[in-house]
Amino acid sequence: MLRSVVAAAALVSGLLAMPALAVAQCPVPSLAGAIGAASLPQTAARLKSGQAVRILAIGSSTTAGVGSGGLGFAHRLGPILKSRFPRATIEVVVSGVSGETASGAAGRLASELARHRPLLVVWQVGTNDANFGVSVDSLRATVSGGIRAIRAAGAEALLVDPQYSRWAERSNATEVAARVVAEEAGRQGVPVVRRYAAMQMVAASDRSAFDGLIAWDGLHLTASGHACMAEQVAGTIARTAR
């Protein structure tokens, strides 16, 4: 497990330069579902008013930062948001477990929520469920229950749907998982960062660019992939606070 806390105010000058350089060439379109002014009202209000915002990023290897060279998307998230909301104090708690399915993250949610008391939970979910053959019904129930647990703790939820990768091209399992995440989030009015659709568009339109975002193993992100994903997630959060 990787669990760390990033204080964006302290790190913005050092970390922001790297994501900004990589994202300048990011080919991934900005896609998000169920985004509106009311999607993340508490987070939006605090960002706009320059207050403290604590974010819990929970998920599997992408959240842990595998393939990033030490700067995974979740580690980059705070500095990017800080650049857009300089008056706010932004803290990101990174809690990623490689190989974890949705049920594993859901099982950790209660303790993580109680320990860190985040305002916002960014839950990267569904990729391993598709790869490991977790049933649609099980994934649906886990996502639904996880959202309820997040809200019961007084936090807001932002889901990041499964990753389109070379593994995803082997079957329709990842596409199905992405649809389940979207459906359950839609039922509960939770915004979704649609990385499956965004990465699929890149793969179809510019294969060399797509290959630059996916590591040699065909599944994990490269450092550039993490930088693009950080911009996707930060941009989704920022749009709720305009």
N, C-alpha and C positions, 0 to 999 in steps of 0.2 A: 504494500500500500504506500501511496505517496500522499502525505498531507502536509501542506505548508501554508503559511499566511503571507500574503503580499500586501504591503502598505503602499498604495499607489503614489501617495504624495511624496514618499521618500525615494521611490525608484523611477519616477517618470522621466527624469533627465537621462538616466542611464539606459533604461530598457526601451524607451519609445523610439529611439533612432533605428533599431533593428527591425521592429515590425513595420515602421513607416517605409523603410527601404524595400522590404519584401512585398508589401501590399501595393506599392506603386505599380508592380507588374502582375498583380493578382487578377486572373482571368475569370474568377467566379462571380456570377451575377448575384445581386443582392435580392434574395427571395425570402419572404417570411409570410406566414399565414396568421390570420386572426389578430392582426396588429391594429390597434386603435388607441385613442387617448386614454381609454379606461382599462386597457389590458394590464398595465402594471402601474396602477395609480399611486401607490405609496412610494415606489421606487422613483417614478417620474417627479413626484412632488419634492422629494428630498434632493434629487439631482438638481432640479431647477432652482431650489432655494439654497443650495450650497451646504446641505447638511451631510451627516455621516451616512454612508451606505455600506453595509456588509453583505457580501455575496458568497454563498456556498456553491462551489462548482463540484458536482458529484457525477460519477460515471466510471467508465472503464479505462482502457489504455490511452484513448485520445485525451481524456481528462488528466490522466497521470502524466501525459507529455511524451509518450513513446515516439521516437523518431524526430523529436524537436531539437535535440542538442541542448536540452535544459531550459528551453523557453517554449513550453506548450501553449496552446491557445488560452487555457485558463490563466496561465502565468502572465500572459500578455494583456489580458482583459482589463485589469485595473489601470495600467498606464494609458491605454487607448481611451478609456472612459474619462480618465483624469484630464486628458488633453481636450476633451469636448466639454467637460464640466469642471473647469479649474478651481472653482470655489468649493466643490464638494470634497469630502474626505472619503476615499474609496478603499475598501479592504476586501480582498478576495481570499477565501479559504479554499484551498485545492484538495479535494479528497477523491483520488482516482485509484481504482484497483484493476490491474490488467486482467483481461479474461472474464471480467464480471458480467453477469447478465442483469436484466432489470430487477429480478427478484433479489439479487445480492445487494444492489444499491438500495432497494426499498427496505431491506432488512437493516441497513445501517442508518436509514434516515432518522429514526427516532432519536438515537444517541447523538448524531451529528447536529440535528436541529436543537436539541436540548443543550448541547455543549457550546455551540457557536451563536445561536439565536440570530440567524441571518434575516435580513429584510427580503432578500431575493435568493431563490434557489435556481441555478442553471443545471438542468438534469439532461445529460447526454445519454440517450437511451435507445436500445433496440438493435444495434449492430450485431452484438454477440448472440442475442436471442435468435436472429435470423441464421447466423452461421452455425449455431449449435442445435438448431431444430426445435427450439421452444415453441410450443403450440400457440396459435393465434389467441385462443381463449385465455391461456395463462398470461400472455403478454398484455392483453387487454385489461384483465383484472388487476395486474400489477401496476400498470400505468395509472389506471383509475384510482386505485387505492393510494398510490404514492402522491398523486395530486391532492387527494383529500387530507393526507397526513401533513403535507406541506402547509396547506391552508389552516388546518387545525392548530398548527404551531404559530399562526399569525404571520406567516411569510407568503410571498408571492412566488409563482412558478413560471419558469420559461423552459420549454422543452427544446432539445436539439435532436432532430430525428436521425435515423440511421445513415451511415456513410455509404454513398455510391462508390464502389471500388472495383477492382478487377475480380475480386471474389463475388461481388454482387451480380456480375455478368454471367455467373454459372447457372443461376436459377432466378425465379421471381420472389424468393423468400425475403430478400431485403426490401423489395418494393412493397410487399405485403406488410412487413413490419412498419415501414414508413406510413402506410395508409392507416394502420391501427393507431399509431401515435397521433396522427392528425385527427382521426375520428374522436378519440378519447379526449384530446385537448380541446377540440371544438365543442364537445358536449359540456365541458366545464369552463369554457371561455378563457382558455390558457393560450398564450401566443406560442408559436412554434418556429424555430429557425429551420428552414427547409433545405438542409444541406444535401439531402438525397437528390432532389430535383435540380438543385443548382449544379452539383458535381456531374450529374447525368447530362446536363446541357453542355457543359464543357467537354465531356468525353465525346459527345456527338459532333461538336463544332470544331474542336481543336484538340486532337488526340495528343499531340506533343505537349501541349500545355497541361492537359490532364495528367499525363505520365510524370510531369514534373512535380505534381502535388501528391502523388502516391508513391510510397517507398518500394524498394525492390521486392518485398514480400507480397505485393499486390493488395495489401489491406491497410496498413498504417499510413499516416500522413508523413510527409517530409517536413522539414523546417518551414519551407514556403507554404505547404498545405496548412500547417498550424497558424501561420501568419494570416492567411486568407480566412481561415475559420474564425480567428479572433475578431477580424473585421466584420464578419457576418454576424457574430453574436453581439458585439458591441454596437454595431449599427442598428440591430433590432431593438436593443435596449434604448439607445439614444432616440430612435424615432418615437418612442412612447412619451418622451419628455420634451418634444418640440413645442 
